[in-house]
Amino acid sequence: MFEQTQIQEFKEAFTIMDQNRDGFIDKADLRDTFAALGKLTIQYLRDMLSPFQAQKKGRLNVKNEELEDMVKEAPGPINFTVFLTMFGEKLKGTDPEETILNAFKIFDPEGKGRIKADYIKEMLMTQADRFSQEEINQMFAAFPPDVSGNLDYKNLCYVITHGEEKD
């Protein structure tokens, strides 16, 4: 299912998320992981800061219900094997690279491998399953347009399907 290097990367991610080092990822581990990443849970904020300070700092919150939903995606306790299986199931649902490329090529009749970022933003926000502004921001944060304002969709497709940039 995964290459050895990918398994090692997943193991590193699992180890980072298993904050209490008990071999399982639970709601508390997720809360601590989000806190470490700067996304604090409401409960964590209540425990650590007064509501005024938390609001003043403007940090993002992750609700307890969201954490519970994340943990409920697993068939049972999340050890490394379950964690790896969950990722495999999520990635298995990804379309093949050629399918994703063909979808982008509709917007690139000249076949240059690039699309104007403003144009793709408009299309993604106004057509079919519309992206939110936050989703657009996330995409451009991960795959920023070049200095000419173009999105390299060939590289984007590669990363979506392979998990890393081409050399």
PyMOL commands that place a pseudoatom at each C-alpha (Angstrom):
pseudoatom trace, name=CA, resn=MET, resi=1, chain=A, elem=C, hetatm=0, pos=[0.000, 0.000, 0.000]
pseudoatom trace, name=CA, resn=PHE, resi=2, chain=A, elem=C, hetatm=0, pos=[2.757, 2.473, 1.006]
pseudoatom trace, name=CA, resn=GLU, resi=3, chain=A, elem=C, hetatm=0, pos=[6.468, 2.643, 0.284]
pseudoatom trace, name=CA, resn=GLN, resi=4, chain=A, elem=C, hetatm=0, pos=[8.843, 2.271, 3.228]
pseudoatom trace, name=CA, resn=THR, resi=5, chain=A, elem=C, hetatm=0, pos=[9.732, 5.979, 3.207]
pseudoatom trace, name=CA, resn=GLN, resi=6, chain=A, elem=C, hetatm=0, pos=[6.036, 6.907, 3.359]
pseudoatom trace, name=CA, resn=ILE, resi=7, chain=A, elem=C, hetatm=0, pos=[5.473, 4.543, 6.268]
pseudoatom trace, name=CA, resn=GLN, resi=8, chain=A, elem=C, hetatm=0, pos=[8.374, 6.161, 8.105]
pseudoatom trace, name=CA, resn=GLU, resi=9, chain=A, elem=C, hetatm=0, pos=[6.876, 9.618, 7.511]
pseudoatom trace, name=CA, resn=PHE, resi=10, chain=A, elem=C, hetatm=0, pos=[3.503, 8.420, 8.807]
pseudoatom trace, name=CA, resn=LYS, resi=11, chain=A, elem=C, hetatm=0, pos=[5.250, 6.952, 11.857]
pseudoatom trace, name=CA, resn=GLU, resi=12, chain=A, elem=C, hetatm=0, pos=[6.901, 10.311, 12.548]
pseudoatom trace, name=CA, resn=ALA, resi=13, chain=A, elem=C, hetatm=0, pos=[3.536, 12.067, 12.227]
pseudoatom trace, name=CA, resn=PHE, resi=14, chain=A, elem=C, hetatm=0, pos=[1.912, 9.508, 14.519]
pseudoatom trace, name=CA, resn=THR, resi=15, chain=A, elem=C, hetatm=0, pos=[4.652, 9.974, 17.109]
pseudoatom trace, name=CA, resn=ILE, resi=16, chain=A, elem=C, hetatm=0, pos=[4.201, 13.746, 17.035]
pseudoatom trace, name=CA, resn=MET, resi=17, chain=A, elem=C, hetatm=0, pos=[0.435, 13.401, 17.485]
pseudoatom trace, name=CA, resn=ASP, resi=18, chain=A, elem=C, hetatm=0, pos=[0.712, 10.794, 20.266]
pseudoatom trace, name=CA, resn=GLN, resi=19, chain=A, elem=C, hetatm=0, pos=[1.443, 13.522, 22.783]
pseudoatom trace, name=CA, resn=ASN, resi=20, chain=A, elem=C, hetatm=0, pos=[1.222, 11.322, 25.886]
pseudoatom trace, name=CA, resn=ARG, resi=21, chain=A, elem=C, hetatm=0, pos=[3.325, 8.550, 24.256]
pseudoatom trace, name=CA, resn=ASP, resi=22, chain=A, elem=C, hetatm=0, pos=[0.898, 5.740, 25.123]
pseudoatom trace, name=CA, resn=GLY, resi=23, chain=A, elem=C, hetatm=0, pos=[0.852, 4.302, 21.587]
pseudoatom trace, name=CA, resn=PHE, resi=24, chain=A, elem=C, hetatm=0, pos=[-2.662, 5.586, 20.822]
pseudoatom trace, name=CA, resn=ILE, resi=25, chain=A, elem=C, hetatm=0, pos=[-4.069, 8.847, 19.500]
pseudoatom trace, name=CA, resn=ASP, resi=26, chain=A, elem=C, hetatm=0, pos=[-7.102, 10.011, 21.453]
pseudoatom trace, name=CA, resn=LYS, resi=27, chain=A, elem=C, hetatm=0, pos=[-9.056, 13.232, 21.859]
pseudoatom trace, name=CA, resn=ALA, resi=28, chain=A, elem=C, hetatm=0, pos=[-6.564, 14.608, 24.387]
pseudoatom trace, name=CA, resn=ASP, resi=29, chain=A, elem=C, hetatm=0, pos=[-3.691, 13.947, 21.974]
pseudoatom trace, name=CA, resn=LEU, resi=30, chain=A, elem=C, hetatm=0, pos=[-5.550, 15.750, 19.186]
pseudoatom trace, name=CA, resn=ARG, resi=31, chain=A, elem=C, hetatm=0, pos=[-6.294, 18.690, 21.506]
pseudoatom trace, name=CA, resn=ASP, resi=32, chain=A, elem=C, hetatm=0, pos=[-2.603, 18.908, 22.452]
pseudoatom trace, name=CA, resn=THR, resi=33, chain=A, elem=C, hetatm=0, pos=[-1.531, 18.605, 18.805]
pseudoatom trace, name=CA, resn=PHE, resi=34, chain=A, elem=C, hetatm=0, pos=[-3.833, 21.428, 17.747]
pseudoatom trace, name=CA, resn=ALA, resi=35, chain=A, elem=C, hetatm=0, pos=[-2.589, 23.521, 20.671]
pseudoatom trace, name=CA, resn=ALA, resi=36, chain=A, elem=C, hetatm=0, pos=[1.003, 22.913, 19.590]
pseudoatom trace, name=CA, resn=LEU, resi=37, chain=A, elem=C, hetatm=0, pos=[0.072, 23.989, 16.065]
pseudoatom trace, name=CA, resn=GLY, resi=38, chain=A, elem=C, hetatm=0, pos=[-1.547, 27.187, 17.340]
pseudoatom trace, name=CA, resn=LYS, resi=39, chain=A, elem=C, hetatm=0, pos=[-5.149, 26.019, 16.989]
pseudoatom trace, name=CA, resn=LEU, resi=40, chain=A, elem=C, hetatm=0, pos=[-6.364, 25.910, 20.522]
pseudoatom trace, name=CA, resn=THR, resi=41, chain=A, elem=C, hetatm=0, pos=[-9.476, 24.083, 21.665]
pseudoatom trace, name=CA, resn=ILE, resi=42, chain=A, elem=C, hetatm=0, pos=[-12.120, 25.985, 23.559]
pseudoatom trace, name=CA, resn=GLN, resi=43, chain=A, elem=C, hetatm=0, pos=[-11.564, 23.803, 26.627]
pseudoatom trace, name=CA, resn=TYR, resi=44, chain=A, elem=C, hetatm=0, pos=[-7.832, 24.413, 26.470]
pseudoatom trace, name=CA, resn=LEU, resi=45, chain=A, elem=C, hetatm=0, pos=[-8.435, 28.134, 26.283]
pseudoatom trace, name=CA, resn=ARG, resi=46, chain=A, elem=C, hetatm=0, pos=[-10.766, 27.972, 29.282]
pseudoatom trace, name=CA, resn=ASP, resi=47, chain=A, elem=C, hetatm=0, pos=[-8.163, 26.037, 31.219]
pseudoatom trace, name=CA, resn=MET, resi=48, chain=A, elem=C, hetatm=0, pos=[-5.224, 28.238, 30.326]
pseudoatom trace, name=CA, resn=LEU, resi=49, chain=A, elem=C, hetatm=0, pos=[-6.515, 31.740, 29.648]
pseudoatom trace, name=CA, resn=SER, resi=50, chain=A, elem=C, hetatm=0, pos=[-9.325, 34.025, 30.648]
pseudoatom trace, name=CA, resn=PRO, resi=51, chain=A, elem=C, hetatm=0, pos=[-11.937, 34.519, 27.886]
pseudoatom trace, name=CA, resn=PHE, resi=52, chain=A, elem=C, hetatm=0, pos=[-10.782, 38.117, 27.445]
pseudoatom trace, name=CA, resn=GLN, resi=53, chain=A, elem=C, hetatm=0, pos=[-7.156, 37.099, 26.862]
pseudoatom trace, name=CA, resn=ALA, resi=54, chain=A, elem=C, hetatm=0, pos=[-8.138, 34.345, 24.443]
pseudoatom trace, name=CA, resn=GLN, resi=55, chain=A, elem=C, hetatm=0, pos=[-10.328, 36.698, 22.432]
pseudoatom trace, name=CA, resn=LYS, resi=56, chain=A, elem=C, hetatm=0, pos=[-7.631, 39.343, 22.495]
pseudoatom trace, name=CA, resn=LYS, resi=57, chain=A, elem=C, hetatm=0, pos=[-5.020, 36.931, 21.098]
pseudoatom trace, name=CA, resn=GLY, resi=58, chain=A, elem=C, hetatm=0, pos=[-7.361, 35.988, 18.210]
pseudoatom trace, name=CA, resn=ARG, resi=59, chain=A, elem=C, hetatm=0, pos=[-6.451, 32.301, 18.114]
pseudoatom trace, name=CA, resn=LEU, resi=60, chain=A, elem=C, hetatm=0, pos=[-8.453, 29.720, 16.217]
pseudoatom trace, name=CA, resn=ASN, resi=61, chain=A, elem=C, hetatm=0, pos=[-10.508, 27.223, 18.194]
pseudoatom trace, name=CA, resn=VAL, resi=62, chain=A, elem=C, hetatm=0, pos=[-11.272, 23.576, 17.628]
pseudoatom trace, name=CA, resn=LYS, resi=63, chain=A, elem=C, hetatm=0, pos=[-14.479, 22.470, 19.308]
pseudoatom trace, name=CA, resn=ASN, resi=64, chain=A, elem=C, hetatm=0, pos=[-14.655, 19.332, 21.454]
pseudoatom trace, name=CA, resn=GLU, resi=65, chain=A, elem=C, hetatm=0, pos=[-17.322, 17.987, 19.092]
pseudoatom trace, name=CA, resn=GLU, resi=66, chain=A, elem=C, hetatm=0, pos=[-14.892, 18.300, 16.176]
pseudoatom trace, name=CA, resn=LEU, resi=67, chain=A, elem=C, hetatm=0, pos=[-12.244, 16.386, 18.106]
pseudoatom trace, name=CA, resn=GLU, resi=68, chain=A, elem=C, hetatm=0, pos=[-14.780, 13.683, 18.994]
pseudoatom trace, name=CA, resn=ASP, resi=69, chain=A, elem=C, hetatm=0, pos=[-15.807, 13.416, 15.323]
pseudoatom trace, name=CA, resn=MET, resi=70, chain=A, elem=C, hetatm=0, pos=[-12.173, 12.972, 14.320]
pseudoatom trace, name=CA, resn=VAL, resi=71, chain=A, elem=C, hetatm=0, pos=[-11.661, 10.149, 16.823]
pseudoatom trace, name=CA, resn=LYS, resi=72, chain=A, elem=C, hetatm=0, pos=[-14.974, 8.510, 15.801]
pseudoatom trace, name=CA, resn=GLU, resi=73, chain=A, elem=C, hetatm=0, pos=[-13.695, 8.089, 12.228]
pseudoatom trace, name=CA, resn=ALA, resi=74, chain=A, elem=C, hetatm=0, pos=[-11.606, 5.190, 13.503]
pseudoatom trace, name=CA, resn=PRO, resi=75, chain=A, elem=C, hetatm=0, pos=[-13.116, 1.727, 14.013]
pseudoatom trace, name=CA, resn=GLY, resi=76, chain=A, elem=C, hetatm=0, pos=[-11.547, 1.590, 17.487]
pseudoatom trace, name=CA, resn=PRO, resi=77, chain=A, elem=C, hetatm=0, pos=[-8.569, 2.921, 19.428]
pseudoatom trace, name=CA, resn=ILE, resi=78, chain=A, elem=C, hetatm=0, pos=[-6.113, 4.614, 17.063]
pseudoatom trace, name=CA, resn=ASN, resi=79, chain=A, elem=C, hetatm=0, pos=[-2.785, 2.827, 17.245]
pseudoatom trace, name=CA, resn=PHE, resi=80, chain=A, elem=C, hetatm=0, pos=[-0.232, 3.142, 14.444]
pseudoatom trace, name=CA, resn=THR, resi=81, chain=A, elem=C, hetatm=0, pos=[-1.756, 0.314, 12.390]
pseudoatom trace, name=CA, resn=VAL, resi=82, chain=A, elem=C, hetatm=0, pos=[-5.217, 1.901, 12.517]
pseudoatom trace, name=CA, resn=PHE, resi=83, chain=A, elem=C, hetatm=0, pos=[-3.679, 5.312, 11.764]
pseudoatom trace, name=CA, resn=LEU, resi=84, chain=A, elem=C, hetatm=0, pos=[-1.905, 3.916, 8.688]
pseudoatom trace, name=CA, resn=THR, resi=85, chain=A, elem=C, hetatm=0, pos=[-5.038, 2.097, 7.528]
pseudoatom trace, name=CA, resn=MET, resi=86, chain=A, elem=C, hetatm=0, pos=[-7.121, 5.272, 7.876]
pseudoatom trace, name=CA, resn=PHE, resi=87, chain=A, elem=C, hetatm=0, pos=[-4.649, 7.191, 5.714]
pseudoatom trace, name=CA, resn=GLY, resi=88, chain=A, elem=C, hetatm=0, pos=[-4.655, 4.409, 3.150]
pseudoatom trace, name=CA, resn=GLU, resi=89, chain=A, elem=C, hetatm=0, pos=[-8.444, 4.514, 2.949]
pseudoatom trace, name=CA, resn=LYS, resi=90, chain=A, elem=C, hetatm=0, pos=[-8.449, 8.315, 2.602]
pseudoatom trace, name=CA, resn=LEU, resi=91, chain=A, elem=C, hetatm=0, pos=[-5.767, 8.286, -0.089]
pseudoatom trace, name=CA, resn=LYS, resi=92, chain=A, elem=C, hetatm=0, pos=[-7.372, 5.392, -1.967]
pseudoatom trace, name=CA, resn=GLY, resi=93, chain=A, elem=C, hetatm=0, pos=[-10.320, 7.691, -2.693]
pseudoatom trace, name=CA, resn=THR, resi=94, chain=A, elem=C, hetatm=0, pos=[-8.078, 10.133, -4.563]
pseudoatom trace, name=CA, resn=ASP, resi=95, chain=A, elem=C, hetatm=0, pos=[-8.596, 10.199, -8.311]
pseudoatom trace, name=CA, resn=PRO, resi=96, chain=A, elem=C, hetatm=0, pos=[-5.666, 9.124, -10.508]
pseudoatom trace, name=CA, resn=GLU, resi=97, chain=A, elem=C, hetatm=0, pos=[-3.266, 11.907, -11.485]
pseudoatom trace, name=CA, resn=GLU, resi=98, chain=A, elem=C, hetatm=0, pos=[-4.390, 11.791, -15.125]
pseudoatom trace, name=CA, resn=THR, resi=99, chain=A, elem=C, hetatm=0, pos=[-8.042, 12.345, -14.143]
pseudoatom trace, name=CA, resn=ILE, resi=100, chain=A, elem=C, hetatm=0, pos=[-7.178, 15.399, -12.054]
pseudoatom trace, name=CA, resn=LEU, resi=101, chain=A, elem=C, hetatm=0, pos=[-4.891, 16.748, -14.802]
pseudoatom trace, name=CA, resn=ASN, resi=102, chain=A, elem=C, hetatm=0, pos=[-7.689, 16.367, -17.363]
pseudoatom trace, name=CA, resn=ALA, resi=103, chain=A, elem=C, hetatm=0, pos=[-10.015, 18.372, -15.129]
pseudoatom trace, name=CA, resn=PHE, resi=104, chain=A, elem=C, hetatm=0, pos=[-7.489, 21.237, -14.992]
pseudoatom trace, name=CA, resn=LYS, resi=105, chain=A, elem=C, hetatm=0, pos=[-6.766, 21.012, -18.740]
pseudoatom trace, name=CA, resn=ILE, resi=106, chain=A, elem=C, hetatm=0, pos=[-10.320, 22.171, -19.411]
pseudoatom trace, name=CA, resn=PHE, resi=107, chain=A, elem=C, hetatm=0, pos=[-9.170, 25.570, -18.119]
pseudoatom trace, name=CA, resn=ASP, resi=108, chain=A, elem=C, hetatm=0, pos=[-5.887, 25.418, -20.055]
pseudoatom trace, name=CA, resn=PRO, resi=109, chain=A, elem=C, hetatm=0, pos=[-6.767, 25.007, -23.747]
pseudoatom trace, name=CA, resn=GLU, resi=110, chain=A, elem=C, hetatm=0, pos=[-3.182, 25.855, -24.796]
pseudoatom trace, name=CA, resn=GLY, resi=111, chain=A, elem=C, hetatm=0, pos=[-1.802, 23.018, -22.618]
pseudoatom trace, name=CA, resn=LYS, resi=112, chain=A, elem=C, hetatm=0, pos=[0.840, 25.122, -20.852]
pseudoatom trace, name=CA, resn=GLY, resi=113, chain=A, elem=C, hetatm=0, pos=[0.387, 23.452, -17.473]
pseudoatom trace, name=CA, resn=ARG, resi=114, chain=A, elem=C, hetatm=0, pos=[-0.445, 26.774, -15.848]
pseudoatom trace, name=CA, resn=ILE, resi=115, chain=A, elem=C, hetatm=0, pos=[-3.688, 28.621, -15.179]
pseudoatom trace, name=CA, resn=LYS, resi=116, chain=A, elem=C, hetatm=0, pos=[-4.119, 32.221, -14.054]
pseudoatom trace, name=CA, resn=ALA, resi=117, chain=A, elem=C, hetatm=0, pos=[-4.683, 32.055, -10.296]
pseudoatom trace, name=CA, resn=ASP, resi=118, chain=A, elem=C, hetatm=0, pos=[-7.477, 34.657, -10.427]
pseudoatom trace, name=CA, resn=TYR, resi=119, chain=A, elem=C, hetatm=0, pos=[-9.292, 32.638, -13.088]
pseudoatom trace, name=CA, resn=ILE, resi=120, chain=A, elem=C, hetatm=0, pos=[-9.096, 29.316, -11.235]
pseudoatom trace, name=CA, resn=LYS, resi=121, chain=A, elem=C, hetatm=0, pos=[-10.154, 31.072, -8.027]
pseudoatom trace, name=CA, resn=GLU, resi=122, chain=A, elem=C, hetatm=0, pos=[-13.227, 32.465, -9.761]
pseudoatom trace, name=CA, resn=MET, resi=123, chain=A, elem=C, hetatm=0, pos=[-14.088, 29.061, -11.263]
pseudoatom trace, name=CA, resn=LEU, resi=124, chain=A, elem=C, hetatm=0, pos=[-13.635, 27.208, -7.979]
pseudoatom trace, name=CA, resn=MET, resi=125, chain=A, elem=C, hetatm=0, pos=[-15.766, 29.704, -6.076]
pseudoatom trace, name=CA, resn=THR, resi=126, chain=A, elem=C, hetatm=0, pos=[-18.619, 29.982, -8.587]
pseudoatom trace, name=CA, resn=GLN, resi=127, chain=A, elem=C, hetatm=0, pos=[-18.999, 26.559, -10.249]
pseudoatom trace, name=CA, resn=ALA, resi=128, chain=A, elem=C, hetatm=0, pos=[-20.255, 23.127, -9.087]
pseudoatom trace, name=CA, resn=ASP, resi=129, chain=A, elem=C, hetatm=0, pos=[-18.978, 22.223, -5.576]
pseudoatom trace, name=CA, resn=ARG, resi=130, chain=A, elem=C, hetatm=0, pos=[-17.955, 25.748, -4.703]
pseudoatom trace, name=CA, resn=PHE, resi=131, chain=A, elem=C, hetatm=0, pos=[-14.840, 26.400, -2.673]
pseudoatom trace, name=CA, resn=SER, resi=132, chain=A, elem=C, hetatm=0, pos=[-15.029, 28.807, 0.254]
pseudoatom trace, name=CA, resn=GLN, resi=133, chain=A, elem=C, hetatm=0, pos=[-12.582, 31.700, 0.550]
pseudoatom trace, name=CA, resn=GLU, resi=134, chain=A, elem=C, hetatm=0, pos=[-10.831, 29.748, 3.313]
pseudoatom trace, name=CA, resn=GLU, resi=135, chain=A, elem=C, hetatm=0, pos=[-10.358, 26.727, 1.015]
pseudoatom trace, name=CA, resn=ILE, resi=136, chain=A, elem=C, hetatm=0, pos=[-8.959, 29.002, -1.711]
pseudoatom trace, name=CA, resn=ASN, resi=137, chain=A, elem=C, hetatm=0, pos=[-6.576, 30.570, 0.811]
pseudoatom trace, name=CA, resn=GLN, resi=138, chain=A, elem=C, hetatm=0, pos=[-5.427, 27.111, 1.932]
pseudoatom trace, name=CA, resn=MET, resi=139, chain=A, elem=C, hetatm=0, pos=[-4.816, 26.000, -1.640]
pseudoatom trace, name=CA, resn=PHE, resi=140, chain=A, elem=C, hetatm=0, pos=[-2.804, 29.114, -2.511]
pseudoatom trace, name=CA, resn=ALA, resi=141, chain=A, elem=C, hetatm=0, pos=[-0.875, 28.885, 0.769]
pseudoatom trace, name=CA, resn=ALA, resi=142, chain=A, elem=C, hetatm=0, pos=[0.155, 25.335, -0.128]
pseudoatom trace, name=CA, resn=PHE, resi=143, chain=A, elem=C, hetatm=0, pos=[0.597, 26.067, -3.850]
pseudoatom trace, name=CA, resn=PRO, resi=144, chain=A, elem=C, hetatm=0, pos=[1.268, 29.776, -4.305]
pseudoatom trace, name=CA, resn=PRO, resi=145, chain=A, elem=C, hetatm=0, pos=[0.993, 31.270, -7.782]
pseudoatom trace, name=CA, resn=ASP, resi=146, chain=A, elem=C, hetatm=0, pos=[4.252, 32.227, -9.503]
pseudoatom trace, name=CA, resn=VAL, resi=147, chain=A, elem=C, hetatm=0, pos=[5.353, 35.863, -9.936]
pseudoatom trace, name=CA, resn=SER, resi=148, chain=A, elem=C, hetatm=0, pos=[3.163, 36.121, -13.051]
pseudoatom trace, name=CA, resn=GLY, resi=149, chain=A, elem=C, hetatm=0, pos=[0.084, 35.056, -11.103]
pseudoatom trace, name=CA, resn=ASN, resi=150, chain=A, elem=C, hetatm=0, pos=[-0.080, 31.543, -12.588]
pseudoatom trace, name=CA, resn=LEU, resi=151, chain=A, elem=C, hetatm=0, pos=[-0.871, 28.293, -10.791]
pseudoatom trace, name=CA, resn=ASP, resi=152, chain=A, elem=C, hetatm=0, pos=[1.285, 25.304, -11.816]
pseudoatom trace, name=CA, resn=TYR, resi=153, chain=A, elem=C, hetatm=0, pos=[-1.532, 22.750, -11.856]
pseudoatom trace, name=CA, resn=LYS, resi=154, chain=A, elem=C, hetatm=0, pos=[0.690, 19.914, -13.092]
pseudoatom trace, name=CA, resn=ASN, resi=155, chain=A, elem=C, hetatm=0, pos=[2.768, 20.124, -9.914]
pseudoatom trace, name=CA, resn=LEU, resi=156, chain=A, elem=C, hetatm=0, pos=[-0.399, 20.528, -7.838]
pseudoatom trace, name=CA, resn=CYS, resi=157, chain=A, elem=C, hetatm=0, pos=[-1.846, 17.319, -9.345]
pseudoatom trace, name=CA, resn=TYR, resi=158, chain=A, elem=C, hetatm=0, pos=[1.389, 15.468, -8.704]
pseudoatom trace, name=CA, resn=VAL, resi=159, chain=A, elem=C, hetatm=0, pos=[1.426, 16.495, -5.035]
pseudoatom trace, name=CA, resn=ILE, resi=160, chain=A, elem=C, hetatm=0, pos=[-2.263, 15.578, -4.598]
pseudoatom trace, name=CA, resn=THR, resi=161, chain=A, elem=C, hetatm=0, pos=[-1.664, 12.069, -5.926]
pseudoatom trace, name=CA, resn=HIS, resi=162, chain=A, elem=C, hetatm=0, pos=[1.895, 11.381, -4.731]
pseudoatom trace, name=CA, resn=GLY, resi=163, chain=A, elem=C, hetatm=0, pos=[2.175, 13.475, -1.576]
pseudoatom trace, name=CA, resn=GLU, resi=164, chain=A, elem=C, hetatm=0, pos=[5.380, 15.315, -2.485]
pseudoatom trace, name=CA, resn=GLU, resi=165, chain=A, elem=C, hetatm=0, pos=[6.711, 17.727, -5.073]
pseudoatom trace, name=CA, resn=LYS, resi=166, chain=A, elem=C, hetatm=0, pos=[8.602, 16.574, -8.147]
pseudoatom trace, name=CA, resn=ASP, resi=167, chain=A, elem=C, hetatm=0, pos=[12.343, 17.150, -8.044]
for i in range(1, 167): cmd.bond("trace and resi %d" % i, "trace and resi %d" % (i + 1))
show_as sticks, trace
zoom trace
